[in-house]
Amino acid sequence: MHTPIPNRLAEPASESAVGVLADLTAEIAKEHPLAVKVDRILTAARRLTQADIGIVGLVDTEWDSMRTFAHQPTPLNVGAAYPRGESVGGYILETGQRYRGRYDALPAPRLGLSDHDVAGFPISWDGELLGYIAVTLAPPKRFTDAHIEAIELLAGIAATALEHARRTDYQQRSRLRFELIARIAAEIHRERDRDAILQRAADVIHETLRFKTVDIPAVDPADPAILVLRARGGITVNASRDDRLSIDNGIMGAAAREVRTQLVNDVRRDPRYICPPGLAPARAELAVPIQSANRVHGVLNVESDRAFDDLDRRSMEVIADYLAVAIDNAGLFEQAAHVAVMAERQRLARELHDNVTQILSSMSLLSQTLATAWQRSPAEGERRAARLQQLAQTAFAEMRMLLHQLVPSQLGSITQVSRRSRALVGVENLREHALPSALTKLLASAVPETIAVKSNFSGYVPQRLDLEEALYRVCQEAVSNTVRHAGAKRIRIEAAVTATHSVLRVADDGRGLDTVFRPGVGLGSMRTRIESLHGQFRIAPNTPNGTLVEARLPRGDRNDVPT
């Protein structure tokens, strides 16, 4: 069986080994994909030990096994799963211990390596087993203590690479899903027909996340026990247009019937799974009911060849909430008696766009600096990763909060939720410190160090809260557009009060407006805010270059002047 490994190794690594490890550490710090980094680690392991075979496996929690991620010299074994107790990976998964000994002395050896010498090490981070690294030598070669020391060091390097890749992957996936939600928020509200809303959502979800299938059936108004599937994305997009599905069957039917999210990561084990005719079954299915005020409109259903996680579930639930709102709005639009409700929901939708877009912008800028910070200082990388996670949680919380305001059963708590929402985005500062202080804090958090900021508030007099909030939102959107799109080096913000108006100007020296300028959701939101308060809004080229945004509101001095 395996031979215990002494804590103090008899033979130190050679000078050449130190050089190889130093070069490897510098190489994997670069922004290579994880597969490339692991390949470099395996190559170094084989160079240092003259090993014939090198393997890296990762823990597959769903299947309770070690799954081969990389294999040298040939990739024929990549993807193979080793349950607990089977071969090197299964031994390490079962015991959490290193292995050194003959391959055929392992429990349940699978590969025909007879009496190869094997050295396998767990790859762990902060007490969590992530995977393992193993190398083998054909007889009569045997590993020395110096070899074992080198492989142990490589296992530590691999742990750093895997953990960094895992966090980076989560951050990238989070950013992509927030971009998806923002895009749907920007596009779906334009549609007034239920089927058009669902089809547009299916298209955007597939274009952004590339799930194998995206199906969004709607409840038949004439028969609530039937789901009518017309909206499709992915490989089912060209299927028949009007499939009728009973809510008594399938995973989609269960989501509609139970009004509860269904997440199945191994459809082969779930008898409810129904594979579309003529297609190979997916690995996982996620079905989220589209509901509002205890009424089910349909189901948002996605399938994938990889397992879904909680991030997938939460993001699809947010989208399903928004689809429910959009469908409600489409119905309300046809009823003249509900015009007031429609206006309120559109106002809340503008709040959703303004708040989440700014958080996404901050997340994007922060994520661009994460890799560099991590290379310079792991502690700084940890702090920035924690900040990114905090922003993600804040955005999710605020989106669900605002979306639930649009559901009739939740309208009674608008005042309470709105107050909490303002605290999240910094508008609450206006109550205590007026516009200049709130804008100063906004600029400090929203503008990167690469853009010079100048501000002038010397001619400003505190205005009513509704006026200042409108000016704050205009500045927030204008600054975000400059940071994300303008390529500017300088930005200037001015706020002043004349005898008749309060005026805000945001100017940059960026690339300016396109020849054919088409205002988007953000600019439309700014204009709506200002014009609803009887003001004037304009966007124009700046002199000598860049863009100028100007908002003018009728003067309305505040009685309770903040300190």
N, C-alpha and C positions, 0 to 999 in steps of 0.2 A: 504493500500500500504506500501512501505518501510519506515522505521523509520530513520531519520537523525542520524548520528553517531557523537558524540561530539569530538572536536579536542583533548581535554584533558580528558583522561579516568578516571572514578571515582575510579576504583579498579585496583591497580597495579598487575602485574603477580606475582604469588607465587614463593617462593624460589625453589620449585620443577620444576616449569615451566622454570625458568632460567637454571636449570641443564639440562632439556630436550633439550632446544634450543642450549645450548653449545655443548652437545653431538651430536646433529643433524648437527650442523655446521661442526664439526670435521669429521663426517661420510661422508657427501656429498663432502668434499674436496678430498676424496679418488677417485681413478680411477675406479669408478663404471660406468656401462652404465647408460644413462639418465633415463631409465625406473626404474632402481633400486633406483636411487636418488629420483625420484618423489614418489615412493612407500614409502620410508623412511619419506619423508615430510608429506605425507598423514597419515601415522601411527602416527607421532608426533602430527599432528593436531587433530586427533581423541582422542589421549591420553589426550591432554591438555584441550579438551572441552567435553570429554565423548560423542562425536558425534556418531550418528548411521551410517551416510554415509559421505564419503569424495570423492571429485571429483576434478581432475585437467584437464582442457581443454586447447587446443592450438589454436591460430588463424590460420584458413585455408584461406589464401588470395584468392586463386583461386576460392573457393566456397563462399567467403564472409560470413563465419560462424565460430562458435566455435566448434571444433571437440574434443570429449572426448578422452583424452590420458590415464588416469588412473582412476580407480573407485574402491572404497572399500565399503563394504566387498567383493562384487562379481564383476568380470570383465565383466558382461553381457552387459553393456552399452558402452564398449570401442569402439571407432570408430564412434559413433553417432554424427551427425552434427546438430548444432542448429543455424538457421539463425538469423539475427539481430532481436531483440525484442522478441525472443522466449526463455522462461525459463531463468535460471540464466545466463548461458553463453551468450545467445542472448541479454539479458538486458545489460550486461557489455560491450559487443561488440558495442551495439548501443549508450550507454551513456558514456562509459568510467568511470562510477562511481561504488562505492561499493553498495552492497544491503544487507539490514538487515530487515527481516520481515517474514511473512508467505509465504509458497511456493505457495499456491493457490491464493495469491494476485498478483503473477507475471503475466505479459502478456503472454498468450499462454503457460501455464504450460503443460509439456508433461508427466511427471512421476506422478503416483498416490500417492503423498505424502501428500494430503489433507492439514491439518493445521500444518505441520511440520514447525519448526522455522529454517530459512535459513540465513546464513551469507556467502556472496560471495565477494571476493576482486580481482581487476584486478592485473595481474602480468605484470609489465612494466619495461623496461630498457631504460634509456636515452630518455624518452618520447615516446617510441614505445611500443604499447600493444602487448605482447607476448602470453597471455592467461589469465586464471583465476584459483583461488582455491576457493572451496566452501565446507561447511560442513552443515549438517542438524541434528536437534534434534527432536525426536518424542515427541508429547505432553504427559504429561504437562511440559516437560523440556523446558527451555528457555535459550538463551545465556546471559551471563553477560558481562559487559564492560571489565572485565579481559580476558574473552574468546576472545572478539573482538581484544583486544590488541595483544594477542598471535597469532591469525590468521593473523593479519596485519604484524607482524614480520616474520611469515612463508612465506607470499607472497613475502617479500623482499629476503628471502633466496632462494625461488624458482626462482625468477628473476635472481639471480646470477648463479644458477645451469643451468637454461635454456640458458642464454647467453653464458656461458662457453661451454656448450654442442654444441650450434649452431656454435660457432667459431671453436671448436675442430673438429666438423663434416666437416666443410668447408675445414679446413686445411688437414684433412685426405683424403677427396675426391680430393682435389687439388693434393696432393702427389701421390695418386693412378693414377690419369689421366696423370701426368707427367711421372710416371713409365711406363704406357701404351705407351705413345708416344715414349719414349726412346726405349722400347722393339720393337716396330714396326720399328723404325729407324734402329735398329740393325739387324732385321730379314728379312724385306721385300726386302732390297737391294740385297739379295742373289738370289732372284727369277728373271728369265728372261721371264716368260710366264705370260700374263695378268691374266688368270683365276687362276693360282697358287698364284699370288700376292693377289688377292681379297679373295681367300679362306683362305690364311694364316692370312690376316688381320681380317677376320670374326672370326676365331678361337681365335686369341689373344684378341680381344675386348671382346668376350664372356667369355673367361677364366678369364679376369681381372676384368671386371665390372659386369658380370652376368646379362646383360640385358635379358629380356624375349625372344626377337628375335633379330638377327642381319642378315640383308639381304643386299647384295651388288650386285645388278644387273648391268650389263655392256651394253652399247649401242651396238646394232647389227651393225657391220661395213657395212653390206649389206642393212640395213634399219634403218636409224637414228631415226625413229619414234617408234622403238621397243626396249624395255629393256629385255635382256635375263638374267634370274636369275638362277645362278648355285652356287654362293658362299653364304653359309648360316652358321649361328651359333645359338645356343639356341634351342628352342623347334621345330623349323622348319628344323633342320639340316638333318633329314631323309626324307624330302619331295621330290617330284619328282625333277629331276635334271635340267630340262630345261623349266621352266615357261617363257612364253613370255607375256610381259606386254606392253600395249600401253602407250605412254607418255601423251595421252589425258585423262587417267583415273588414279584415286588414288592420294594419297599424294606423293608417290615416283614419279609418272608421272609428278606432278606439279613441283617438285624440278628440274627434268631434263628439263622440258619445259620452265620454267621461269628462270632457272639457278640462283636459289635463295633458301636459306635454308628455310624449312618448319618446324615449331615447333607447334605441336597441343597437348595441354595438356588435352583435353577432346574430344576424338575421337567420342564419341556419338553425339556430337553437330556438327560434320563436315561431311557433306554428301559425301565428297571425300573418306572417310576411307573405305578400303576394308579389311575385316577380312579373314585371311587364312582359307581355308576349314577345318572343323573339329576341329577348335581351338576356345577357348573363346577369345573375343576381349581384347586387352590390354587397359590400361587407356590413354596412351600418345604415340605419334609417333614423331620422329625427323628424317627428311630426308635432307641430305646435298649433293648437286651436287659435283661430282668429276670432276674438270675442270682444264684446262690449256690452255692459249693462245686462249681464247674464244671457246674452243672445249670441249664438255661434253663427258667424258669417261663412266660415269655411276652415280650411286647414292649410298651413304652410308646411310643406313636406319636402325634405331634401335627403338625398342618398349619396353615399361616398364609399370609396374603396379603403378608406382609413377610418379609424374609430373617431367618434365625436367626443368632445369634452365639455366641461362646464362653460367655457368661453363660447363655444358654438351654441350651446343651449341658450345662454343669456342673450346673445346677439340676435338669434332668431326670434326669441320672445319679444325683444324690443321692436323688431320689424313687424311681427304679428300684431303688436299693439298699435303700431302706426297704421298698418293696413286697416285695422278695425276702425280707427279714427277716420281714415280716408274714405272708407266705404260709408260710414255714418255721414260724413260731410257730403258725399255724392248724393245720398238720399235727401239730406236736408236742403241741398241746393235746389231741389225740385219742388220744395214746399215753401211757398212765399211766406207762410205764417211763421216759419222758423228762421227768418233772415237774421234776427238779432243773435240767435245762438250760433249761426254760421260765422258772423263777424267776430264773436268772442273766440271761437275756435281758430280762426285765422290769426287773430292776435297772438294766441298761445303758440301757434305754429311758428310765427316769426320769432317769438322768444326762444323756441327750441333751436331754430337755426342759428340765431345770434350767439347763444350761450355755448352750444356744442362746437360750433366752428372754431371759436377761440380756444377752447380746450384742445381740440385736435391740432390746431396750429402750434400750441405750446408743446404738445406731445411730439409732433413731427420734428420741431427744432431740437428738443431734448434728445430724441432718439438718434439724431444725426451726430451728436457729440458723445454718445454713450461708448462706442467702441474705442475712440481715442482716449477718453477718460479712463476706461478700464485698463488699457495698455499702460497708461501713465501711473495709475494708482488703483488697485483693486478696491480699496476703501472708497475712493471717489466714485468708481463705477457702481459700487453697491448703493451709495447714496442716491445717485441719479436713477438707478433702476427702481429704488423704492419710491422716488418722486414720480416716476412714470407710472408706476402701479397706482399711486394715490390719485393721479389725474384720471386714470382709466376708471377707477371706482367712482370718482366724483361725477364723471360724465355719464356713466351708466345710471347712477342714482338720480341725476337731474333729468335725464331723458325719460325714465319711467315715471318720475314725478309729474313732469309736464304732460306726458301722454295720457296719464290717468285723469288729469284735469279735463281732458276732452271727452271723457266718458260721462254721460248724464248723471250716473249714480255718484260720481265723485265731485260734482260741481259745487256741493255745499262746503267743501274744504278749500276752496280756491284761495281765500285770504291767507289761511295758515300756510299752505304750500308755497304761495307766491312769496311770502316773507322769508321762508327758508331758502327758496331759490335765489332770492336777491343776495342773501348772505353768502351763498356759494360763489357767486360771480363778482362780488365786490361792489355792487350798486349800493349796498347798505351804507357804504362810506359816505354817500351823499347826505344822509340824514344828519351825520355828525360833523362833517368837515367841508361840505359843499364841493362843487365841481373841480376846482384846481387840485385839491388834495387827492380826490378820487382818480383824476387823470394821471397825476404823478405816479401813484401806485400802479395804475394800469400800465403805463409806459415802462416802468421798471421791470415788470414781469413779462410783458408781451414783446418787447423789442430786444433782439440779440445785440451783443456787444459790437458786432460788425457794422451796425448802423448808428450814426451819430444823431442824437436827439436834442433839439432846441425847443423850448416852450416859452410862452409869454402870456401871463395871466394878469398883468398889472392893471389892466382896465376892466377887470371883471367884478361884478357885484352879484352875490348869491341870488339865485332865482328859485321859483317854486320847484318842488321836487319832481313833478311830472315833466317840466321843461328841462331840468338838469338831467333827468334820466334819459330823455330823448337825445340830448347832446352827447351824453356819455356813450350811448349805444352807437351813435354815428361815428364817434371817434374810435371806438373799439373795432367796428367793422372796417373803417378806412385804414387804420393802422395794421390790422390783420391782412388786408389785401396788399398793402405795401410790402410787408415782411414776406408774404408768400409768393407774390407775383411780380413785383416791380423791379427787383434787382437794384434797389436804391442804396445809396451810401449815406444820405442825410434825410431827415424828416423833421418838419417844423409844425408845432401845434400852437395855435393862438385862440384864446377865448376872451371876449370883451363884451361890454354892455354899453350901447349907445342910448340916446334919449328915448328911442322907440323900440329897439330890438336887442336881443342877445345874439351874438354871432360866434360861430365856431369855424375855424379854418384848419384843415390838415393838408399839408403840401409836402411832396417828396421830389427827389431829383432822379427818379427811375426812368424806365423806358417809355412811360406815358401810355396814352390810350391807343388801341389798335385803330387802323384806318376805318374798318367797319366795326363800330362799337356796339355790342349787344349787352345791355345791363343784365346781370344775373339776379339770383334770389337776394343776395346780400344788399346790393344797391337798391333793389325794389323795396326791401324792408326799411332801409334808411329813408328813402323818399316818403314811404307811407307814414313812418313815425312823425316826420317833420310836418308833412301836409295835413295830417290828422289834427295837429295843434295850430293850424292856420299859419304855418310858416312856409318858407321857400327853401328848396334844396337844389343844388346844382353840382355837377362834376364837369371839369374842364381841364384842358392842358395847362400845365404850370409854366412859368417863364423862368429860365430859358428852356427847361425841359422837365419832364415829370408830369405829375397829376395833382390837381387841386380839387379838394372836396370842401364845399361850403354849405353850412346850415344856418338859417336865420329864423328866429322865433320872436313873436311879439313879446315885449318886455313884461315881466311879471315878478317884481321883487319879492323876496321871501320875508315874511314878518319875523319869524324866529330865526335870526341870523346865527349860523353856527360859528363856533370859535375856531 
